């Protein structure tokens, strides 16, 4: 992440796509093409690629029949960590979580719980 930033590469956060989808996608398109994005195409793309349209589920609903069941909500990444995994991840990249605005400190590590086994 730091290397990408130092090279001036464009970055986008999932939260930005959720909260300001058209603005975020416009930035991506203009960065990649060097041309102004067409507002109608941006709006249409955002509308047809929402979590609900892509999965058939409302945000927050999980499909337990798949190995990795995304819920389509910001911040849910924390629920994928056991306490031990959270501690290890924080040791390696906790500072980047804070720098990137995902967390304000490392207290998230203490808020994780053991994960329930997924049904087969």
Residue pairs with C-beta under 8 A, 6 or more apart in sequence:
1 11
1 96
1 100
2 96
4 11
5 11
10 27
10 28
10 31
10 32
12 24
12 27
12 28
13 100
13 101
13 102
14 74
15 74
15 75
16 23
16 24
17 24
17 25
18 72
18 73
18 74
19 74
21 46
22 39
22 42
22 43
22 46
25 37
25 42
25 45
25 46
26 37
26 39
26 42
29 37
29 42
30 36
30 37
47 53
51 57
51 59
51 70
51 72
52 58
52 59
52 72
55 63
55 70
55 72
57 63
57 72
59 71
59 72
59 73
60 71
60 72
60 73
61 71
61 72
62 69
62 70
62 71
63 69
64 118
64 119
65 119
67 118
69 118
70 76
77 102
78 86
78 108
78 111
78 112
79 112
79 115
80 115
81 89
81 112
82 112
82 114
82 115
83 109
83 110
83 112
83 113
83 114
85 112
86 108
86 109
86 112
87 109
90 97
90 106
90 108
90 109
94 103
94 106
94 109
97 103
97 108
98 104
98 105
98 106
